[in-house]
Amino acid sequence: MHERFHILSGPTCNNNCVFCMEDDRVKRMQLHARITPRRVLDSLRAHAADGDVMFTSGEPTLNPNLPVYVRWARQLGYRTIGLTTNARRLGYEPYTRELLGEGLNLVVVSIHGPDARCHDGQTRTPRSFEQTMAGLATLARLKGEGSFRVQTSTVVGQRNCRRLAELYRLLEPHRIDEYVFNVMQPLGRAGKLVEQLVARYRDIAAEFRRFLDTVPAPRPAIYLVDLPLCTTEGLPAEVRGYVELAKFDEPGKDGVVRLQATRVTKEEKNRVKRAECDRCSYSRACLGVWRTYLDAYGWDEFVPVTSAPASGRRPGAQE
């Protein structure tokens, strides 16, 4: 399980995703009001030894201080300086060049469908697909001028799980380094609409197998993330990923900054295992199943694996 330090740097978002885990926008803005540039610099200094940092939460490119934050990370010696973004603003080439010039070297682009109807229907934002594709096109053009990686991040649910091959064919010309498919987490907005938004895990695994069969060898780096490993036995070991565990500094209502981790703040209290899980070969690596998923679909598809599991590679994945 890989941990990476995140800087919460997007108090607002220009998308309005139907599955967003940060469903309380007022609370997010109140939190970010306490994350001042001084606090960002203090956090960057405190975690410089980690080597990796991601700017995330909301849409970071709407924060006017983002280029400065990226420069600070470079000056402090971070090896990986990443950004999780819908890439809509990256369609403006001068801005993208500015971020890359300051030291950005990993761009994780969220895209959730192979056309405007599918993508915009989930972001609930007209023209968001068009603008995200413009951002990807800009990144592809600039790849020859600098050393940076581009990773796509697709939240997989009922609305797009049968269209993964179409999405891959759309993205393939854009010089993508890693394709990460994140199974929708039934939290936030999605937690309230599980049966309308969240696809059954067995269906996702079957669709992903069919998708992989359309990709000729040698395949690029493709990962399916955050699916309990007992449900993915039919998939190649190299595509079976683990969700990245983020740690981040967050000021409380008392103003005191405390280090948080998604394993504690999100995973442990919202996932569960049953007694049968203890005899599964994946028990130690598995985080368990989301409670809200079980409330909707039950335990039937989760069968303990008693043979030795194949080892998988770790993707640099996020949602």
C-alpha positions in Angstrom: 0.0 0.0 0.0 1.5 3.3 -1.1 1.2 6.6 0.7 1.8 10.0 -0.8 1.5 13.4 0.8 -1.3 15.6 -0.6 -1.7 19.4 -0.4 -5.4 20.4 -0.2 -5.4 23.2 -2.7 -8.7 23.4 -4.5 -11.4 25.3 -2.4 -13.8 25.3 -5.4 -14.4 23.1 -8.5 -15.7 24.0 -11.9 -17.3 20.5 -12.3 -20.2 19.3 -10.2 -19.7 15.5 -10.3 -22.7 13.4 -9.4 -20.4 10.9 -7.5 -18.2 13.6 -5.8 -17.0 12.4 -2.4 -16.5 16.1 -1.3 -20.3 16.7 -1.5 -20.4 19.5 1.1 -19.0 22.4 -0.8 -19.6 24.9 1.9 -17.6 22.8 4.4 -14.8 22.4 1.8 -14.6 26.2 1.3 -14.5 26.8 5.1 -11.7 24.2 5.4 -9.6 25.7 2.6 -10.1 29.2 4.0 -7.8 28.0 6.9 -5.2 26.5 4.5 -3.2 29.7 3.9 -0.1 29.9 1.7 2.0 30.1 4.9 0.5 26.8 6.0 1.1 25.2 2.6 4.7 26.2 2.8 5.0 24.9 6.4 3.5 21.5 5.2 5.8 21.3 2.2 8.8 21.9 4.4 7.7 19.3 7.0 7.2 16.6 4.4 10.0 17.3 2.0 11.7 14.0 3.0 8.7 12.1 1.6 9.8 13.1 -1.9 6.3 13.0 -3.5 3.6 15.6 -3.3 0.2 15.9 -5.0 -1.9 19.1 -5.2 -5.5 18.0 -5.0 -9.0 18.5 -3.5 -11.6 20.4 -5.5 -10.0 21.8 -8.7 -6.4 23.1 -7.8 -6.0 25.0 -11.0 -8.6 27.5 -9.8 -6.3 28.4 -6.9 -4.3 31.4 -8.1 -1.4 30.4 -5.8 -0.9 27.0 -7.5 2.2 28.0 -9.6 3.8 29.4 -6.5 3.1 26.1 -4.5 4.6 24.1 -7.3 7.7 26.3 -7.3 8.1 25.9 -3.5 7.9 22.1 -3.9 10.6 22.2 -6.6 12.8 24.4 -4.5 12.4 22.0 -1.5 13.6 19.1 -3.6 10.5 17.0 -4.1 11.1 14.4 -6.8 7.5 14.0 -7.9 5.3 17.1 -8.0 1.9 16.1 -9.1 -1.5 17.7 -9.8 -4.9 16.0 -9.8 -7.1 18.0 -12.2 -10.0 18.0 -14.6 -7.5 19.7 -17.0 -10.1 22.2 -18.2 -7.8 25.1 -17.5 -4.8 23.3 -19.0 -6.3 23.9 -22.4 -4.8 27.4 -22.0 -1.2 26.6 -23.1 0.5 29.6 -21.4 -0.9 28.5 -18.0 0.2 24.9 -18.6 3.6 26.0 -19.6 3.8 28.1 -16.4 3.0 25.1 -14.2 5.5 22.8 -16.0 8.1 25.5 -15.9 7.8 25.8 -12.1 8.4 22.1 -11.8 5.2 20.1 -12.2 6.1 16.7 -13.5 3.0 14.5 -13.0 -0.5 15.4 -14.2 -3.4 13.2 -13.3 -6.4 14.0 -15.5 -9.9 13.0 -14.5 -12.0 11.9 -17.5 -15.1 9.8 -17.1 -16.5 8.9 -20.5 -15.7 8.7 -24.2 -18.0 11.4 -25.3 -19.7 14.6 -24.0 -23.0 12.9 -23.2 -21.3 10.3 -20.9 -18.7 12.6 -19.4 -20.8 15.8 -19.0 -23.7 13.7 -17.7 -21.5 12.7 -14.8 -19.8 16.1 -14.2 -23.1 17.8 -14.7 -21.2 20.6 -16.4 -21.8 21.4 -20.1 -18.6 21.5 -22.3 -16.5 20.0 -19.5 -15.6 17.0 -21.8 -14.6 19.4 -24.6 -12.4 21.4 -22.3 -10.8 18.4 -20.6 -9.9 17.0 -24.0 -8.4 20.3 -24.9 -6.3 20.1 -21.8 -5.1 16.6 -22.7 -4.3 17.8 -26.2 -2.1 20.6 -24.8 -0.3 18.2 -22.6 0.3 15.9 -25.5 1.8 18.8 -27.6 4.1 19.8 -24.7 5.4 16.3 -24.0 8.2 16.7 -26.4 9.5 19.8 -24.7 9.9 18.6 -21.2 10.0 15.6 -18.9 6.6 15.0 -17.2 4.1 12.2 -17.0 0.4 12.1 -17.8 -2.0 9.7 -16.1 -5.7 9.5 -16.7 -8.1 8.8 -13.8 -11.6 7.5 -14.6 -14.2 6.8 -12.0 -16.0 3.6 -13.1 -19.6 3.2 -12.3 -22.9 2.1 -14.0 -22.8 4.9 -16.6 -19.4 4.1 -18.1 -18.3 0.6 -17.2 -19.3 -0.8 -20.6 -17.5 1.9 -22.5 -13.9 1.5 -21.2 -12.6 0.3 -24.6 -14.1 3.4 -26.3 -12.5 5.7 -23.8 -9.1 4.0 -24.2 -9.3 4.4 -28.0 -10.1 8.1 -27.5 -7.2 8.6 -25.1 -4.6 6.5 -26.9 -3.3 9.2 -29.2 -2.7 11.6 -26.3 0.6 10.1 -25.1 -0.8 8.9 -21.8 1.7 7.1 -19.5 -0.8 5.3 -17.3 -4.5 4.6 -17.5 -6.1 4.2 -14.1 -9.7 3.1 -13.7 -10.9 3.9 -10.2 -14.0 1.9 -9.1 -16.6 4.4 -7.7 -16.4 4.7 -4.0 -19.9 4.8 -2.4 -19.2 7.9 -0.3 -20.4 11.4 -0.5 -23.0 11.9 -3.2 -22.5 8.3 -4.5 -23.1 7.0 -1.0 -26.7 8.3 -1.3 -27.3 6.8 -4.7 -25.5 3.5 -4.6 -28.0 1.5 -6.6 -28.3 4.2 -9.3 -24.6 5.0 -9.7 -22.3 2.2 -8.3 -21.8 -0.8 -10.6 -21.6 -4.3 -9.2 -18.0 -5.4 -8.7 -18.5 -8.6 -10.6 -19.8 -6.7 -13.5 -16.9 -4.3 -13.5 -14.4 -7.1 -13.4 -16.1 -8.8 -16.4 -16.3 -5.6 -18.4 -12.6 -4.9 -17.6 -11.6 -8.3 -18.9 -13.5 -7.7 -22.1 -11.8 -4.3 -22.4 -8.3 -5.7 -21.9 -9.0 -8.2 -24.7 -9.3 -5.3 -27.1 -5.8 -3.8 -26.3 -3.1 -5.4 -28.3 0.2 -6.5 -26.7 2.4 -5.1 -25.4 -0.2 -3.3 -23.3 0.6 0.1 -21.8 0.3 0.6 -18.0 -3.4 0.0 -17.3 -4.8 -0.5 -13.8 -8.1 -1.2 -12.2 -8.1 0.3 -8.7 -10.1 -0.2 -5.5 -11.9 -3.4 -6.3 -11.6 -6.1 -3.6 -9.0 -8.6 -4.9 -11.2 -11.6 -4.4 -13.5 -10.2 -7.2 -10.6 -9.8 -9.7 -9.2 -13.3 -9.8 -9.9 -13.5 -13.6 -7.7 -10.4 -14.3 -4.0 -10.3 -15.1 -1.9 -9.6 -12.0 -0.3 -6.5 -13.5 -3.6 -4.6 -13.8 -4.9 -5.3 -10.3 -4.1 -2.1 -8.5 -4.5 -0.8 -4.9 -6.0 2.5 -4.0 -3.4 5.1 -3.0 -3.5 6.1 0.6 -3.2 9.9 0.9 -1.9 11.7 3.9 -2.5 15.4 4.4 -2.3 18.3 6.9 -5.7 19.6 7.9 -6.4 22.4 10.3 -9.3 21.6 12.7 -11.9 24.1 14.0 -9.5 25.0 16.7 -6.9 26.1 14.2 -4.4 23.3 15.0 -3.0 21.5 12.0 -3.0 17.7 12.3 -1.7 15.1 9.9 -4.6 13.0 8.5 -4.6 9.8 6.4 -7.3 8.4 4.3 -6.8 5.0 5.8 -8.1 6.3 9.1 -10.4 9.2 8.1 -12.2 7.3 5.2 -11.3 3.7 4.9 -11.4 2.2 8.4 -14.7 3.6 9.5 -16.5 3.0 6.2 -15.2 -0.5 5.3 -15.9 -3.9 6.9 -14.8 -7.5 6.7 -16.7 -10.7 7.8 -15.3 -13.7 9.6 -14.8 -15.6 6.2 -12.4 -12.9 5.1 -9.8 -14.1 7.6 -9.1 -17.2 5.6 -8.7 -15.3 2.3 -5.2 -15.1 0.8 -5.7 -11.4 0.3 -6.9 -10.7 3.9 -3.8 -8.7 4.9 -3.7 -6.5 1.8 -7.5 -6.0 1.6 -9.1 -3.0 3.1 -12.5 -4.6 3.3 -15.8 -3.7 1.5 -17.6 -0.4 1.7 -20.5 -0.7 4.2 -22.8 1.2 1.8 -22.0 -1.2 -1.0 -22.9 -4.1 1.2 -26.2 -2.4 2.2 -27.2 -2.3 -1.4 -25.7 -5.5 -2.8 -24.8 -7.9 0.0 -21.9 -10.4 0.4 -22.7 -13.0 -2.3 -20.0 -12.0 -4.8 -17.2 -12.0 -2.2 -15.7 -15.5 -2.0 -12.5 -16.0 0.0 -9.5 -17.0 -2.2 -7.5 -19.8 -0.5 -4.8 -20.2 -3.2 -1.6 -18.2 -3.1 -2.4 -14.8 -4.7 -0.4 -13.5 -7.7 1.5 -10.3 -6.9 0.4 -7.2 -8.6 2.0 -3.8 -9.4 1.2 -0.7 -7.5 -0.3 2.1 -9.6 0.0 5.7 -8.7 -3.8 6.0 -8.5 -6.2 8.4 -7.1 -9.8 9.3 -7.3 
